[in-house]
Amino acid sequence: MGDVAVGARSGHDGEEHRGRPVEAAPRATDSAVSSGNEGQTAEDGTVTDEQSQTGDEGSSGLTPRQPKKQRSFWKELPILIGIALVLALLIKTFLVQAFSIPSDSMQNTLQEGDRVLVDKLTPWFGSEPDRGEVVVFHDPDNWLAGEPTPDPNALQTFLSWIGLMPSAEEKDLIKRVIGVGGDTVECQGTGPLKVNGKALNEPYVYPGNTPCSVDDQGGQFKVKVPEGFIWVMGDHRQNSRDSRYNTGDANKGMVPVDKVVGRAIVKAWPINRWGTLPIPDTFDQPGLNDQSATAAALTNAPNALALAGVVPVALWRRRRPQD
């Protein structure tokens, strides 16, 4: 019995079998059409899934599968908005928040209507307010009694909730830190203001104001700041209801550190007043830390590990803008 020919050959095969009958090749029962995979049929006559699917497409005449249609922009827009809102809330809660200046108590450093960005990140790492910083803090004990309450519309409320606009409902104040835990702060006559016996040169005080106010309502004082508190004053000394005029409250005019929201680092708006808010050089003078050094060492010891992680941020905060 001769070999059975599989398939038909072209060319000389016709000459070879001319004049004699060609025995028909038996039809393979398990054969399948494959595209570009000839000779890859398994020995037992079966084919792989890939070959089978290709064969099905070829035998049925179906066109190849089209790539999945991309989702339209309008269907993706709600997802993008949701992601943006989540990011805005996270930034507001943990990183930076915008605040509006409601009064002139910090002139000329800040004007009424200015927008500032407040750093809320470093307090999470154990950093506490330092002398000379401009800080935002929650009302410690009804300092804002009698002040008018803003009435924002629905859009303003929503934008302030996600941090895109300053909050109009929170009872917050903004002042400059003059004394920290362990410091002695005093005012006699018109000044200068003294911290731990060192007179401060205060170029940020509003022109025409004296560093200390001569009155019997709190302008003349000598206080020792307890640990965990700060003493704050406005730069517009004769137009600021600050620690001096709240000594009758539960904290004797001090602001608890845990009430501090964060440090104001940038004047962001209006654009013509954009600028940073560095710590003035007067707070770097020698001897200013002498009286509070021992107390600071005791309170900082348990936080050594946390402070080690904050060193790079603290160094950045102390940088001065170059002339």
PAKOL-593303 format. One line per field, with one value per residue (C-alpha): residue number from 0; residue in three letters; x, y, z. Coordinates in steps of 0.25 Angstrom, whole numbers, plus 5000, padded with zeros to 4 digits. Layout:
N
nr <- (NUM, ...)
rest <- (Ala, ...)
X <- (X, ...)
Y <- (Y, ...)
Z <- (Z, ...)
***
This chain:
323
nr <- (0, 1, 2, 3, 4, 5, 6, 7, 8, 9, 10, 11, 12, 13, 14, 15, 16, 17, 18, 19, 20, 21, 22, 23, 24, 25, 26, 27, 28, 29, 30, 31, 32, 33, 34, 35, 36, 37, 38, 39, 40, 41, 42, 43, 44, 45, 46, 47, 48, 49, 50, 51, 52, 53, 54, 55, 56, 57, 58, 59, 60, 61, 62, 63, 64, 65, 66, 67, 68, 69, 70, 71, 72, 73, 74, 75, 76, 77, 78, 79, 80, 81, 82, 83, 84, 85, 86, 87, 88, 89, 90, 91, 92, 93, 94, 95, 96, 97, 98, 99, 100, 101, 102, 103, 104, 105, 106, 107, 108, 109, 110, 111, 112, 113, 114, 115, 116, 117, 118, 119, 120, 121, 122, 123, 124, 125, 126, 127, 128, 129, 130, 131, 132, 133, 134, 135, 136, 137, 138, 139, 140, 141, 142, 143, 144, 145, 146, 147, 148, 149, 150, 151, 152, 153, 154, 155, 156, 157, 158, 159, 160, 161, 162, 163, 164, 165, 166, 167, 168, 169, 170, 171, 172, 173, 174, 175, 176, 177, 178, 179, 180, 181, 182, 183, 184, 185, 186, 187, 188, 189, 190, 191, 192, 193, 194, 195, 196, 197, 198, 199, 200, 201, 202, 203, 204, 205, 206, 207, 208, 209, 210, 211, 212, 213, 214, 215, 216, 217, 218, 219, 220, 221, 222, 223, 224, 225, 226, 227, 228, 229, 230, 231, 232, 233, 234, 235, 236, 237, 238, 239, 240, 241, 242, 243, 244, 245, 246, 247, 248, 249, 250, 251, 252, 253, 254, 255, 256, 257, 258, 259, 260, 261, 262, 263, 264, 265, 266, 267, 268, 269, 270, 271, 272, 273, 274, 275, 276, 277, 278, 279, 280, 281, 282, 283, 284, 285, 286, 287, 288, 289, 290, 291, 292, 293, 294, 295, 296, 297, 298, 299, 300, 301, 302, 303, 304, 305, 306, 307, 308, 309, 310, 311, 312, 313, 314, 315, 316, 317, 318, 319, 320, 321, 322)
rest <- (Met, Gly, Asp, Val, Ala, Val, Gly, Ala, Arg, Ser, Gly, His, Asp, Gly, Glu, Glu, His, Arg, Gly, Arg, Pro, Val, Glu, Ala, Ala, Pro, Arg, Ala, Thr, Asp, Ser, Ala, Val, Ser, Ser, Gly, Asn, Glu, Gly, Gln, Thr, Ala, Glu, Asp, Gly, Thr, Val, Thr, Asp, Glu, Gln, Ser, Gln, Thr, Gly, Asp, Glu, Gly, Ser, Ser, Gly, Leu, Thr, Pro, Arg, Gln, Pro, Lys, Lys, Gln, Arg, Ser, Phe, Trp, Lys, Glu, Leu, Pro, Ile, Leu, Ile, Gly, Ile, Ala, Leu, Val, Leu, Ala, Leu, Leu, Ile, Lys, Thr, Phe, Leu, Val, Gln, Ala, Phe, Ser, Ile, Pro, Ser, Asp, Ser, Met, Gln, Asn, Thr, Leu, Gln, Glu, Gly, Asp, Arg, Val, Leu, Val, Asp, Lys, Leu, Thr, Pro, Trp, Phe, Gly, Ser, Glu, Pro, Asp, Arg, Gly, Glu, Val, Val, Val, Phe, His, Asp, Pro, Asp, Asn, Trp, Leu, Ala, Gly, Glu, Pro, Thr, Pro, Asp, Pro, Asn, Ala, Leu, Gln, Thr, Phe, Leu, Ser, Trp, Ile, Gly, Leu, Met, Pro, Ser, Ala, Glu, Glu, Lys, Asp, Leu, Ile, Lys, Arg, Val, Ile, Gly, Val, Gly, Gly, Asp, Thr, Val, Glu, Cys, Gln, Gly, Thr, Gly, Pro, Leu, Lys, Val, Asn, Gly, Lys, Ala, Leu, Asn, Glu, Pro, Tyr, Val, Tyr, Pro, Gly, Asn, Thr, Pro, Cys, Ser, Val, Asp, Asp, Gln, Gly, Gly, Gln, Phe, Lys, Val, Lys, Val, Pro, Glu, Gly, Phe, Ile, Trp, Val, Met, Gly, Asp, His, Arg, Gln, Asn, Ser, Arg, Asp, Ser, Arg, Tyr, Asn, Thr, Gly, Asp, Ala, Asn, Lys, Gly, Met, Val, Pro, Val, Asp, Lys, Val, Val, Gly, Arg, Ala, Ile, Val, Lys, Ala, Trp, Pro, Ile, Asn, Arg, Trp, Gly, Thr, Leu, Pro, Ile, Pro, Asp, Thr, Phe, Asp, Gln, Pro, Gly, Leu, Asn, Asp, Gln, Ser, Ala, Thr, Ala, Ala, Ala, Leu, Thr, Asn, Ala, Pro, Asn, Ala, Leu, Ala, Leu, Ala, Gly, Val, Val, Pro, Val, Ala, Leu, Trp, Arg, Arg, Arg, Arg, Pro, Gln, Asp)
X <- (5000, 5006, 5007, 4994, 4996, 4991, 4986, 4989, 5002, 5004, 5015, 5021, 5012, 5002, 5012, 5016, 5002, 4998, 4992, 4988, 4977, 4981, 4975, 4967, 4973, 4964, 4958, 4963, 4952, 4959, 4965, 4963, 4966, 4976, 4982, 4997, 4998, 5000, 5007, 5004, 4993, 4995, 4999, 4986, 4979, 4973, 4976, 4978, 4967, 4974, 4974, 4960, 4955, 4962, 4956, 4942, 4944, 4949, 4939, 4927, 4932, 4931, 4940, 4951, 4947, 4948, 4956, 4948, 4942, 4948, 4938, 4933, 4938, 4925, 4924, 4938, 4935, 4928, 4939, 4950, 4941, 4940, 4955, 4958, 4948, 4955, 4969, 4964, 4959, 4972, 4980, 4971, 4971, 4986, 4994, 4990, 4977, 4973, 4969, 4963, 4968, 4956, 4962, 4974, 4980, 4992, 4995, 5004, 5008, 4994, 4983, 4968, 4963, 4977, 4977, 4988, 4992, 4994, 5003, 4996, 5006, 5017, 5009, 5005, 5020, 5021, 5025, 5020, 5019, 5031, 5034, 5032, 5022, 5009, 4999, 4984, 4977, 4963, 4957, 4963, 4952, 4941, 4951, 4942, 4930, 4921, 4928, 4918, 4916, 4918, 4906, 4912, 4903, 4902, 4914, 4923, 4920, 4923, 4936, 4940, 4937, 4946, 4957, 4956, 4951, 4954, 4944, 4934, 4928, 4940, 4944, 4959, 4968, 4982, 4993, 5008, 5015, 5023, 5025, 5025, 5025, 5035, 5037, 5035, 5028, 5027, 5023, 5026, 5022, 5022, 5033, 5041, 5034, 5043, 5044, 5053, 5059, 5063, 5057, 5051, 5054, 5040, 5040, 5027, 5019, 5009, 5015, 5011, 5009, 5017, 5022, 5014, 5001, 4999, 4986, 4980, 4973, 4984, 4994, 5004, 5008, 5018, 5015, 5021, 5016, 5013, 5017, 5008, 5003, 5007, 5006, 5001, 5000, 4996, 5005, 4995, 4998, 4988, 4977, 4978, 4970, 4980, 4986, 4988, 4973, 4968, 4976, 4962, 4959, 4961, 4975, 4979, 4981, 4990, 4986, 4987, 4997, 4986, 4977, 4987, 4983, 4996, 5006, 5003, 5014, 5009, 5001, 4994, 4984, 4982, 4994, 5000, 5002, 5008, 5019, 5025, 5024, 5037, 5041, 5048, 5062, 5059, 5055, 5069, 5077, 5086, 5081, 5067, 5065, 5073, 5061, 5053, 5064, 5063, 5048, 5049, 5059, 5050, 5038, 5046, 5052, 5040, 5038, 5053, 5049, 5038, 5046, 5057, 5048, 5044, 5058, 5057, 5044, 5049, 5061, 5053, 5043, 5055, 5061, 5061, 5057, 5070, 5071)
Y <- (5000, 5013, 5026, 5034, 5049, 5059, 5072, 5075, 5080, 5090, 5090, 5077, 5069, 5070, 5064, 5053, 5047, 5050, 5038, 5031, 5032, 5039, 5033, 5043, 5046, 5043, 5055, 5058, 5057, 5066, 5077, 5091, 5104, 5112, 5126, 5127, 5114, 5103, 5091, 5094, 5084, 5075, 5060, 5054, 5063, 5073, 5088, 5098, 5108, 5119, 5111, 5107, 5121, 5125, 5114, 5117, 5132, 5127, 5117, 5125, 5138, 5147, 5159, 5160, 5165, 5180, 5187, 5191, 5205, 5216, 5222, 5236, 5248, 5251, 5238, 5240, 5254, 5250, 5241, 5252, 5262, 5251, 5249, 5264, 5266, 5255, 5261, 5275, 5270, 5263, 5275, 5284, 5274, 5270, 5280, 5294, 5302, 5316, 5327, 5341, 5353, 5359, 5371, 5381, 5376, 5370, 5382, 5385, 5371, 5366, 5375, 5372, 5364, 5357, 5342, 5334, 5319, 5312, 5300, 5289, 5278, 5281, 5281, 5266, 5263, 5270, 5284, 5295, 5310, 5318, 5332, 5342, 5332, 5337, 5327, 5324, 5318, 5315, 5324, 5320, 5326, 5334, 5345, 5348, 5351, 5362, 5360, 5360, 5345, 5344, 5338, 5331, 5326, 5311, 5312, 5319, 5308, 5297, 5303, 5306, 5292, 5286, 5296, 5304, 5317, 5322, 5317, 5327, 5320, 5315, 5324, 5326, 5338, 5341, 5348, 5347, 5338, 5347, 5337, 5322, 5312, 5317, 5331, 5344, 5355, 5369, 5383, 5396, 5410, 5410, 5400, 5393, 5380, 5370, 5355, 5349, 5362, 5365, 5377, 5373, 5382, 5381, 5386, 5379, 5388, 5397, 5411, 5421, 5410, 5408, 5394, 5395, 5402, 5411, 5408, 5401, 5390, 5381, 5389, 5389, 5375, 5365, 5350, 5337, 5327, 5313, 5301, 5297, 5311, 5323, 5338, 5345, 5360, 5367, 5376, 5387, 5389, 5400, 5392, 5378, 5370, 5360, 5353, 5366, 5369, 5355, 5352, 5351, 5338, 5324, 5323, 5337, 5342, 5330, 5322, 5307, 5300, 5290, 5301, 5305, 5302, 5305, 5315, 5325, 5323, 5331, 5343, 5337, 5348, 5358, 5355, 5368, 5365, 5351, 5348, 5339, 5342, 5339, 5340, 5353, 5354, 5360, 5347, 5341, 5350, 5343, 5341, 5341, 5326, 5326, 5326, 5315, 5306, 5297, 5296, 5293, 5282, 5275, 5276, 5272, 5260, 5251, 5256, 5254, 5244, 5252, 5264, 5257, 5254, 5269, 5274, 5276, 5283, 5292, 5296, 5300, 5308, 5316, 5320, 5335, 5341, 5345, 5360)
Z <- (5000, 4996, 5005, 5005, 5000, 5010, 5003, 4988, 4983, 4972, 4961, 4958, 4966, 4954, 4945, 4955, 4955, 4941, 4934, 4947, 4957, 4969, 4981, 4989, 5003, 5014, 5021, 5035, 5044, 5055, 5045, 5048, 5040, 5047, 5043, 5043, 5052, 5042, 5047, 5061, 5063, 5074, 5072, 5076, 5066, 5076, 5075, 5086, 5090, 5082, 5070, 5072, 5074, 5062, 5054, 5059, 5054, 5040, 5038, 5042, 5035, 5047, 5048, 5058, 5072, 5072, 5084, 5096, 5094, 5103, 5113, 5109, 5116, 5122, 5128, 5134, 5139, 5152, 5156, 5153, 5162, 5173, 5173, 5173, 5185, 5193, 5190, 5194, 5207, 5210, 5207, 5216, 5227, 5227, 5219, 5215, 5218, 5213, 5223, 5221, 5229, 5235, 5242, 5243, 5255, 5248, 5239, 5232, 5231, 5227, 5222, 5224, 5212, 5210, 5208, 5215, 5214, 5227, 5229, 5236, 5233, 5243, 5256, 5252, 5254, 5268, 5264, 5273, 5270, 5271, 5275, 5263, 5255, 5251, 5255, 5253, 5265, 5270, 5279, 5293, 5302, 5295, 5290, 5279, 5287, 5281, 5267, 5255, 5250, 5235, 5227, 5215, 5204, 5200, 5190, 5200, 5210, 5201, 5196, 5210, 5214, 5204, 5206, 5193, 5201, 5215, 5225, 5229, 5241, 5249, 5261, 5258, 5260, 5255, 5263, 5265, 5275, 5285, 5296, 5298, 5310, 5320, 5315, 5323, 5314, 5319, 5315, 5322, 5317, 5302, 5301, 5296, 5298, 5305, 5305, 5316, 5319, 5304, 5297, 5283, 5271, 5264, 5250, 5247, 5257, 5250, 5247, 5257, 5268, 5280, 5284, 5297, 5300, 5311, 5318, 5330, 5322, 5320, 5312, 5323, 5328, 5332, 5330, 5331, 5320, 5325, 5317, 5307, 5304, 5296, 5297, 5285, 5280, 5268, 5259, 5260, 5275, 5278, 5270, 5274, 5285, 5288, 5300, 5307, 5307, 5311, 5324, 5331, 5323, 5328, 5322, 5327, 5313, 5308, 5296, 5298, 5288, 5284, 5279, 5269, 5255, 5248, 5244, 5233, 5223, 5210, 5206, 5194, 5190, 5185, 5176, 5177, 5192, 5190, 5199, 5210, 5225, 5231, 5245, 5248, 5252, 5265, 5271, 5267, 5276, 5286, 5300, 5297, 5300, 5313, 5323, 5315, 5311, 5324, 5322, 5308, 5310, 5319, 5310, 5297, 5303, 5301, 5287, 5282, 5272, 5266, 5265, 5258, 5247, 5246, 5245, 5230, 5231, 5242, 5235, 5223, 5232, 5238, 5224, 5221, 5207, 5200, 5196)
***
